Structure formats: structure tokens, C-alpha cells
Amino acid sequence: MAQVYSSSSDLIASLEEHADIADWINSILVVGGDGGSITRTVPDVTELATRLEVACQDTSGQLEQSIDDISRTVPRLTYDLHFLRESTLTLNQALLSFQAKLASSLADKETTQALERLTYLDTVKNRMQASRDVLREAESWSTLESEVTSLLSELEYPKAAERLAEASRSMVVFQNTPEYDTRRALMTSLQNQLEAALSSALVAAINARDLTACKNYYTVFANIQRESEFRNYYNGSRRAALLELWTSAHLSDVDGEPEPGTPSSSVKFSDFLTPFLARFLDLVNEERSYAPAIFPDPQQSLSAFIQSTIDVLNPSLSQRLSAVSEHYGPLALPELIKAFHQAEDFAVATDKVLEKVGYTVLFSPSPQTQSQQQNEDPTKPPSHSRRLSKRMSMSRRLGPTRSSPSLSGKIFTGNGVWEQVLFEPFVDLQAEYEILEKKYLEHLLYSVRERSHAAYEDGATGAGARAFRELSVDVFSMAEESLGRCMAFTHGYGAVGLLHALDHLFATFLESARAELLTSSSPLSSVNMPSDAFEELDYSAKDWGTIQLALHLLEACRVVRERLSLLEYKLRTGLVQVASSFRLARSDPQGLYISNTTRGEALLLSQSTLNSADLHALLDALDPGGASATSAVFSTPPVSEQRPASSTLLVGSRDAVVTFAKACQGVLQETLLSPLMQHLSSYASNPIWSASLDTNPDASFDINGKANANSASNTTSRLHIPTFSLSPTPTIQRVAEGLLNLPRLFEVYADDDALAFSVETLPFVDVSSFYAASDAHALTSTSPTPPDQHQHQHAPTHLHHLSPLPSSHPHSQHPSLTPETITSAWLSSLTLTLLSHFTSTILPSIVSPASFSIPTPTSTLSSDLGYLSNVVSALGVEWAELERWREGVDGGTGGGGGLRSELDGKVEG
């Protein structure tokens, strides 16, 4: 055995001095060197095991004895309390009797004079003693400078410090006197001389790790009230090598690239920070063993050492982090997260070291306890003190709630200032998490778009849609990874910024896809027509390619929305855990805890701008159980910011999906109606509308459509009755044939899920009517008011009550819509779009309501309108505006009043 212990208590005491059992065993056992076999340690191990077994038995016996003593003592407490009460009452009666006797004695005049004389003499004595002390202090001040100088020359630094301490305590005597400033200046000068004489020796002792000398020097500095200067000397010497490592490092992403011709040894900041913090942690671990031997408050001293080391870094941590952010630009976020993780690991490890120091101080004997033990009677048996110690431990075990506050207070890991100094540079960057995340996602999106840009430029129909699908996969991968970055960098406090960044990502992605794939300038190759049966539809090969592209993009858009729902589920799952932590922190603000970090960092995050009302409104929506607690701490957020528990997280992303779907539907409708629109473009310029002027140039109508009085006398002689065919014009016939051919076209795509996607966003369609009539195969369309030109370019106003979001519309996934119903919806939307264009643009250009001189063969127009009305009715579509035009034209034929009144009402409206 390396050490021999006389008793089991000594063996247990040595075990308490070691934090690690393995280290304690190694210090006990002695292994023979120079090729000795391990078997030589077997007797030592056996002896140690035997001693430990005996120690366990002794401890068990002492514990049983303590329990027996308590069992015998507790029943006597009632008797002791009763005895104490009786004694107190007896003492009270004695005091009352003494006060009565004293009052009677004070009534005697001679007694009163004697007491007053004694009081006077006591006052004179006290004042004379005070005067004597003052005179002695004044005498000592006259020789102070010479005594201290002599002690310094003899290197008697402790005695010089004690002499200065005595003189410093007498400074209060000279306060408010003319000599105070002079003596104060002398005291400061002598203290400076002592500090200057000690400084070189102190630095040498620190560098030599001479703990005894450092402890003595600390006592000297404490006697002259200069503990802070001692800490400055000590901390400065201990951190010198670490600061040199920080200052001399050449970082490629902070200092820039080295000049040509110089040796290149630069590294990235994140690569440099790892060994630097490891070196820093090693230094802290060293100080863990040195600080208790030097400072009376090792935990606070070690915390101050860490704080001062971070404070004096030059350039500062904040400056280097800012330089890293500027150097990497949009790619700064991963580098900052890497540096933040390294700082967190260092903080967690340092916090554990400080906690161990706290336990060391708690369980080690204090100087006061040692002095008390030295002053005790040496004749008392030592076992008594050990039994007393055991009893105190037993009381702590029986009342843990009483002892835990003091215990936790003693082992608190410093004042937390070092954590604030370490993490404050990161808090400023964490507050800008939304901006950093947006820039990083934009850069990633730009990179993947560059790779797929060639496919976008390819005119092949399938290539563009396929590139869109592949790009969407990359975008969702970016979005899923962003949740990990948010949790790693902000621990969930940046959830609001994360949602905004994701909305921005999907909006940018879909808008760029729309601009590159759906604009008229984007290249598109032609495809073969599906069959010869569609030759009469007047679609070119490029039109067929556009139709195929729009359908493929609608299908891809449907997949995007499904994956968006899955992404929201993942986001909600991750943020619910954050919401639970927030709810627990509200119930116990002092118990705020975040895994893999320290309480100081958690406190900084809770005090930052990230901890906003928007964040709590979001988390309360995800975790309604904590909403009641929130209302007691935070004011109610605006109504626009409140979210129901089932609300959509990525509202902006879903709006972008709907906008992209509308764009695809618009391109598809525009292509399908392009032959019909081309036919109608020449309808207003048909020469037939000027035929009545050629046959009857003087025929005109007044404001009511009646014959003018000036031409009434010549009606009989000059009237020529023209003959018009009652069949529709060729233009209307081709338009009607095109409308009737549309159902055959949709038979090809009847089973295509792309047509069913976002059917509620089709123009002029009320999707609720489909679900109201589940067994209907034709659309019973309402007759909405024709929108103006601005409404025609976008969705009509009467459809604004339809929600494009799956979470808010019960039929957004269209589980009950049959292919026939979807086809009817598309046919209805196409027909109504064509009729809206016809009645709002084409017909007003034929009949001008401003002058209303009618050069129109109303019978032909009436025939066209009637024929077109019959065709759209056969398709199951009704358009009230078309019927009003038809009735107006028919009324104009009989006198013109009907058409005129309709148009007047239209102009006035």
C-alpha cells in the first residue's frame, strides 16, 4: 500500500478528497516498476478491499447508533419544551420582582446620585482611552514611512502589509481633519511601493506555479486592500500564452488572403476556434486545482478569470464574427452555427468545471472551521466531533428541502457574467437570423437553379416540367434542413423568422418557375398532336406543347402542396417541443433550461428581441395548453397575429402555390381558347355591320329608337327593305363549333389528376355547387356579374370567399369530385371566360352606347346571340349578360327601345 491509514475514518476522508474513484484507487495502490508483474498488486488490492469492507461496517454501525440516539431523544422533546416553558415563566416573575426592587431603590436620592457619579466616571474613562488610542495612532503615523521602508528593504513584505493595514484602519480617526489628505497620500504611496516591490516576485511565483508563495502574496495584497490588482497580475500572467495564440492567428476568412510571397498558414475561423477553445478549457481545468489553494473564493475567482480573458481578446470575438459574416456573405450562416456550437461546447464544459469547484469548496473545511477546531479542548475525544458531523449529515438527509437552497447557492457556477461576455456577440447575429436564413436559402436556390437552368431553356415540354419537379425536391430538402439550423442557432427562438424565410423561399422558387416556364417569351418546342381527330380544333403543334406543359406543371404543383403539408407537420412537431419548454419556463422563470447549453445563454436569448409577442402567439397556437399562462405574462397580440391551433404555418408558401396554380390554369385556358379568341377578334370588323347605311343612309333613330321626324315624309318613297339571312354568321358558327368540340378534348384528360388540382381557383366557378349536387354530372352554374377588366385578369370578386388552402376548405383535396364533375367545371370556366370577353369587349365595339346611331343589322346580331345562347345552354352554362344583350337586340328590332335602355343602364352603371 502506498499510504497507511490508522482508522477507517481516515480512509473515508481520503476518499472524499478525490472526485474520481479511479484516481483514488491509483493513489492508494503501488504497482512495482521496472518490469514488475501486475500480480504484485494483488495483496494491496486484497488489503484495500478488506479495509473498505471494515469501513462500510463501521459506517453502518455509526449510522445505526445515530438513529438509535435520535429515536431516544425525540420522545423527550415534549418534556423539554414543557420544562423550557416553566423556566421562562419563572424567569419572567424574577425579572418583574427585580424591576420593582430597582424602582424602589431609585426613589432614594443618595442612590441616584451615586449612580450618576458612576456613569460620569465611566464616560470619562472611555474618552480618556479613546484619546490615548488617538495619540498612539498619531505617534505611529510619524514613524510609519520609515518602518515600512525598512521592512521593504529587508524583504519583510507580510510585516509591511500588516503595518500598512493597521495604519489604514486608523485613517478614520483623521477624517474631516486637515491632515487626512496628507496621510491618505502617504498611505497610497507606501502601498504603491509595496506593490512595485512585490510585482516581479509575484509574476515569477505565478509562472513557477508556487502556490504557497502566491497564497502569501495574496494575503499581502489583501492587507493593503488591493485584491483586484493581485487578480490582474495573476490572470494576466496565466492568460498570456492564450492571448498570444489568439492575436497571432492568421485567419483566411477574417484577415483575408496572405500577400504573395509570404508563407501561407492561414485557416478558417471555425477551424481555428476549435483548438483555441480546447486550449482555453485546458487552462480552466488547470485553474480548477490552483484557485482553491490561492483564493478564498475560488469559484468566483475562476469565473472572473474566464470573463477577463474573453474581454481582453484583441480583436474581440464580436469583431471576428462580424468579419466572418461579411466575408462569407449569404453563406455565413453555416459558419456562424459552427462557431456557435464550439462556443456552446466550451461553455457547457466550463460550467461543469465551475460546478466541481463549487463542490470542492462546499465539502472542504473552511479556515474558520479549522481555527475553531484548533481552539477546542485537546483533551476531548476526536470521535465526538465526528459523531457531531454525522448528526448534521443526518439532519440534512431528513430535511432535504431545508438544506437544498443553501447547497445550490454554494455551488452556483459563478455570477453568469462570463456567459454573457461569451454569448453576447452571437446574440446580435441571432437577432438577424431571419435575414441570414433568407440569404442562405436564396443562395442555395440560385445554385440549384443554375444547374437546372439548361433544362428550363430546353424547349422540350417534358424537360421543363421534369426540371421543376427535380428543383422542388431540392427546395424541400433546403426547407427541412432550415429547421435544424434554426434549432441549432436560436434554440427555437427564431421560429417566426424561420417561417418567414421559408415563405420567401417558396415564393421566390414558384415565381421564378412561373417567369421561366409560363411567360410568353419562354422557349417551348412543339409536340405531335394526340390524334387526327383533333385537327379541326385549330391548335398548332406549339399549342399542344403548351397544353402538355401546363398540365404537367399543375400535377407538379399538386405534389408541391402535398409535400408542403408534410413539411408543416415536421415543423409543427419540432416547434411543439419548443412550446412545451416555454410553457415550463413561464411557470418557473428561474428554471429556464435549454439542453446542451448553459443558463446564462438561455437567459440572454429570453432577453433578446427574438423573444417577441409574435413568437409566443405562434407557440401558443401550436401548444394551446400554454396559452393561459401566456396571457398572464404577455399582453394579447393583435387579432391579425393570433393563430388557431389548426392554422397553417406556411401561409405565404401556400399562397404562392395557389398563385402558381392560377398561372398554370390561366396559360392552359388561354391556349385552349386561343382559336376561338382569334375568330372573335375579327367579329367586330365584319362588313355586314355597315350594310344598313349602304341601303338606307338616311335612316336613323332618336334616343328612343324611333324614326326621325325629318325623314318620316320620305319613308314611303325612299324605303328599301333589305333581306338578311337569319342563320348565324360564319364567325359565330366557328366559335360555337369550337365550344362544342371542347368536351371531346377533355375526354383525353378526364382521368388526369392535374385538372382536379385547385379547381376552386378557376375563373367564374363556384366550387361549392359541385359538392352540393354530388350526383350531378353537369354544372349548374350561377350567373355571376361580369367582372371589369381588372377582375378579368385575376380571380372574380364573387369567388373570394373560396379558400385555396387545404386547412381552411373542407374539399380542398377534392375527394368526392368525379372526373365528369371536374370536366364540367373546366368547360364552364372556359365558356364563361369566352362569354365574358365577348360581352365586355367585342359587342360594345359593334354598338357604341355613346352616340347610339345604330348601323347594325339587328336581325343578324340577334340570330348570332340566340345561336350562341343555345350552344352554351347545351353545355350547361348560363351567362346573364349574354341574355341581356340578346333581349336588348330583340327589343331594338321592334323599335330599338330595349337595346337602348339596356346600354343606357350599362353606361350609367
Residue pairs with C-beta under 8 A, 6 or more apart in sequence:
1 28
1 29
1 30
1 44
1 47
1 48
2 27
2 28
2 29
2 30
3 14
3 27
3 28
5 11
5 14
5 51
8 51
8 54
8 55
8 58
8 59
9 55
9 58
9 386
11 51
11 52
11 55
12 55
12 59
14 24
14 28
15 21
15 24
16 363
17 24
18 24
18 27
19 356
19 359
19 360
25 48
28 44
28 48
29 41
29 44
29 45
29 48
30 41
30 44
31 38
31 40
31 41
32 40
32 41
62 387
62 390
63 390
63 394
66 387
66 390
66 391
66 394
67 394
69 391
70 394
105 111
106 112
106 115
134 173
137 170
137 173
140 166
140 167
140 170
141 167
141 170
141 183
144 163
144 167
144 186
144 190
145 186
145 190
147 163
148 160
148 163
148 164
148 190
148 193
148 194
149 193
151 157
151 159
151 160
151 163
152 160
152 193
152 194
152 197
157 194
157 197
157 198
157 217
157 220
158 216
158 219
158 220
158 223
160 194
160 220
161 194
161 219
161 220
161 221
161 223
161 224
162 223
164 187
164 190
164 191
164 194
164 223
164 224
165 223
165 224
167 187
168 187
168 224
168 225
171 180
171 183
171 184
171 187
174 180
174 183
191 224
191 225
191 226
194 220
194 224
195 221
195 224
195 226
195 229
198 217
198 220
198 221
199 233
201 213
201 217
202 214
202 217
202 230
202 233
202 234
203 233
203 237
205 213
205 214
205 217
206 214
206 233
206 234
206 237
206 238
207 237
209 290
211 290
211 293
211 294
214 234
214 293
214 294
215 293
215 294
217 230
218 227
218 230
218 294
218 295
221 227
221 229
221 230
222 230
231 301
231 304
231 305
234 294
234 305
235 304
235 305
235 308
235 309
238 283
238 287
238 305
239 283
239 305
239 308
239 309
239 312
242 276
242 279
242 280
242 283
242 309
243 309
243 312
243 313
243 314
245 276
245 279
246 276
246 313
246 314
247 314
249 267
249 272
249 276
250 258
250 265
250 266
250 267
251 266
251 267
251 268
251 269
251 272
251 320
252 266
252 267
252 268
253 268
253 269
253 323
253 324
253 327
253 328
253 335
254 269
254 320
254 323
254 324
254 327
255 266
257 266
258 264
258 265
258 266
268 335
269 320
269 323
269 324
269 335
269 339
270 324
270 335
270 338
270 339
270 342
273 339
273 342
273 343
274 342
277 342
277 343
277 345
277 346
280 309
280 346
281 346
281 349
281 350
281 353
284 302
284 305
284 306
284 350
284 353
285 353
287 302
287 305
288 302
288 353
288 356
288 357
291 298
291 299
291 301
291 302
291 305
291 357
292 298
292 357
292 360
292 361
292 364
294 301
295 301
296 367
298 357
298 360
298 361
299 354
299 357
299 358
299 361
299 412
299 413
299 414
300 414
300 415
302 353
302 354
302 357
302 414
303 354
303 413
303 414
303 415
303 417
303 418
304 418
306 350
306 414
306 418
307 417
307 418
307 421
310 317
310 418
310 421
310 422
311 421
316 425
317 422
317 425
318 424
318 425
318 428
321 336
321 339
321 425
321 426
321 429
324 332
324 335
324 336
324 339
325 332
325 336
325 429
325 436
326 332
328 335
329 439
330 439
330 440
330 442
330 443
331 440
331 443
332 436
332 439
332 440
333 436
333 437
333 439
333 440
333 485
333 489
334 440
334 485
336 426
336 429
336 436
336 489
337 485
337 488
337 489
339 426
340 426
340 488
340 489
341 488
343 422
343 423
343 426
344 596
344 597
344 598
344 601
346 422
347 419
347 422
347 423
347 597
347 598
347 600
347 601
348 596
348 597
348 598
350 418
351 413
351 419
351 598
354 413
354 414
355 411
355 413
358 410
358 411
358 412
358 413
359 411
361 410
362 407
362 410
362 411
373 385
376 385
396 402
396 403
413 598
416 599
416 600
416 603
418 600
419 598
419 599
419 600
419 601
419 604
420 600
420 604
423 600
423 601
423 604
424 604
427 604
427 605
427 608
429 436
430 489
430 490
430 493
430 494
430 605
430 608
430 610
431 608
431 609
431 610
433 486
433 489
433 490
433 494
433 497
433 498
433 610
434 494
434 496
434 497
434 498
434 500
434 501
437 482
437 485
437 486
437 494
437 497
437 498
437 501
438 500
438 501
438 504
438 505
440 485
441 478
441 479
441 482
441 501
441 502
441 504
441 505
442 504
442 505
442 508
444 474
444 478
445 475
445 478
445 505
445 508
445 509
445 512
448 471
448 474
448 475
449 471
449 512
452 467
452 470
452 471
455 463
455 464
455 466
455 467
455 470
456 464
456 467
456 516
456 517
456 522
457 523
458 464
458 523
458 525
459 523
459 524
459 525
460 525
461 524
461 525
461 527
461 545
461 548
461 549
461 552
462 548
462 552
464 516
464 517
464 524
464 549
464 552
464 553
465 517
465 549
465 552
465 553
465 555
465 556
468 513
468 517
468 553
468 556
469 556
469 559
471 509
471 513
472 509
472 556
472 559
472 560
472 563
475 505
475 506
475 509
476 563
476 567
478 505
479 502
479 505
479 506
479 567
480 567
480 570
482 498
482 501
482 502
483 498
483 570
483 571
483 574
486 492
486 494
486 495
486 497
486 498
487 574
487 578
490 497
490 605
490 610
491 578
491 594
491 597
491 602
491 605
492 574
492 575
492 577
492 578
492 581
493 605
493 608
493 610
493 611
493 615
494 610
495 575
495 578
495 615
495 618
495 619
496 612
496 614
496 615
496 618
497 610
498 571
499 571
499 618
499 649
499 650
500 652
502 567
502 650
502 653
503 650
503 651
503 652
503 653
503 656
504 652
505 653
506 564
506 650
506 652
506 653
506 656
506 657
507 652
507 653
507 655
507 656
509 656
510 560
510 656
510 657
510 659
510 660
511 656
511 659
511 660
513 553
513 660
514 659
514 660
514 663
515 522
516 522
517 549
517 553
518 550
518 553
518 663
518 664
518 667
524 542
524 545
524 546
524 549
525 542
525 545
526 540
526 541
526 542
526 544
526 545
527 541
527 544
527 545
527 548
528 541
528 544
529 535
529 539
529 541
529 544
530 544
530 748
533 744
534 744
534 745
536 737
536 741
537 675
537 738
537 741
537 745
538 675
538 678
538 738
539 547
539 671
539 674
539 675
543 671
543 674
546 667
546 668
546 671
547 668
547 671
547 672
549 667
550 664
550 665
550 667
550 668
550 671
551 668
551 749
551 752
551 754
551 755
552 754
553 660
553 664
554 661
554 664
554 665
554 668
554 754
554 755
554 757
554 758
555 752
555 753
555 754
555 757
557 657
557 660
557 661
557 664
557 757
557 758
558 753
558 754
558 757
558 758
560 657
561 654
561 657
561 757
561 806
564 650
564 653
564 654
564 657
565 806
567 650
568 648
568 649
568 650
571 649
571 650
572 622
572 649
575 618
575 619
575 622
576 622
576 623
578 619
579 619
579 620
579 622
579 623
579 626
580 623
580 626
581 593
581 594
582 616
582 619
582 623
582 626
583 623
583 625
583 626
583 629
584 591
585 591
585 592
585 593
585 606
586 626
586 629
586 630
586 632
586 633
587 629
592 599
592 602
592 603
592 606
593 599
593 602
594 601
594 602
594 605
605 611
613 634
613 635
613 637
613 641
614 637
614 641
616 630
616 634
616 637
617 637
617 641
617 642
617 643
618 643
619 626
620 626
620 627
620 630
621 642
621 643
621 644
621 645
621 647
622 645
624 645
646 807
647 807
648 654
648 805
648 807
648 808
651 805
654 804
654 805
654 806
655 804
657 804
658 758
658 761
658 804
658 805
661 757
661 758
661 761
661 804
662 758
662 761
662 795
665 758
665 761
665 762
669 763
669 829
669 830
669 833
672 742
672 745
672 830
673 830
673 833
673 834
675 738
676 734
676 735
676 738
676 739
676 834
677 834
677 837
679 731
679 734
679 735
679 738
680 731
680 735
680 834
680 837
680 838
680 842
682 731
683 729
683 731
683 732
683 842
683 846
684 842
684 845
684 846
686 729
686 731
688 729
688 857
688 860
689 846
689 855
689 856
689 857
690 855
691 722
691 724
691 857
692 699
692 722
692 854
692 855
692 856
692 857
693 855
695 720
695 722
696 718
696 719
696 720
696 722
698 711
698 714
698 718
699 707
699 711
700 708
700 711
700 853
701 707
701 708
701 852
701 853
701 854
701 896
702 708
703 852
703 900
704 895
704 896
704 897
704 900
705 854
705 892
705 895
705 896
705 897
705 899
705 900
706 895
706 896
707 715
722 857
724 857
724 859
724 860
725 860
726 859
726 860
726 863
727 863
728 736
728 863
728 864
728 867
728 868
729 860
729 864
732 864
732 867
732 868
733 867
735 834
735 868
736 867
736 868
736 871
739 831
739 834
739 871
739 872
739 875
740 871
740 874
740 875
742 827
742 830
742 831
743 823
743 827
743 875
746 755
746 823
746 826
746 827
747 823
749 755
750 819
750 820
750 822
750 823
751 819
755 822
755 823
755 826
756 814
756 817
756 822
757 814
758 804
759 765
759 767
759 814
759 817
759 822
759 825
759 826
760 767
760 799
760 802
760 803
760 804
760 809
760 811
760 812
761 795
761 799
761 802
761 804
762 825
762 826
762 829
763 792
763 795
763 796
763 799
763 829
763 832
763 833
764 781
764 784
764 796
764 799
764 828
764 829
764 832
764 833
764 836
765 781
765 799
765 825
765 828
765 829
765 832
766 781
766 782
766 784
766 798
766 799
766 802
767 802
767 811
767 825
768 802
769 779
769 780
769 781
769 782
770 776
770 779
770 817
770 821
770 824
770 825
771 811
771 816
771 817
773 780
774 816
776 821
777 818
777 820
777 821
777 824
778 824
778 876
779 821
779 824
779 825
779 827
779 828
779 876
779 877
780 876
781 828
781 832
781 876
781 877
781 878
782 878
783 878
783 879
783 880
784 796
784 798
784 832
785 798
785 880
786 836
786 839
786 840
786 881
787 796
787 797
787 836
788 840
789 840
791 797
792 836
792 837
792 840
802 809
803 809
803 812
804 812
805 812
806 812
806 813
811 817
814 822
824 876
827 875
827 876
827 877
828 875
828 876
828 877
831 872
831 875
831 877
831 879
832 877
832 879
835 868
835 872
835 877
835 879
835 881
835 882
836 879
836 881
838 868
838 882
839 879
839 881
839 882
839 885
840 881
843 885
846 856
846 861
847 854
847 856
847 899
847 903
849 903
849 904
849 906
849 907
850 907
852 900
852 903
854 892
854 896
854 899
858 889
858 892
858 893
858 896
858 899
859 893
861 889
862 886
862 889
862 890
862 893
865 882
865 885
865 886
865 889
866 886
868 882
869 882
869 883
869 886
872 878
872 879
872 882
884 902
885 902
887 898
887 902
888 898
888 899
888 900
888 901
888 902
888 903
889 898
889 899
890 898
891 897
891 898
891 899
891 901
891 902
892 898
892 899
892 900
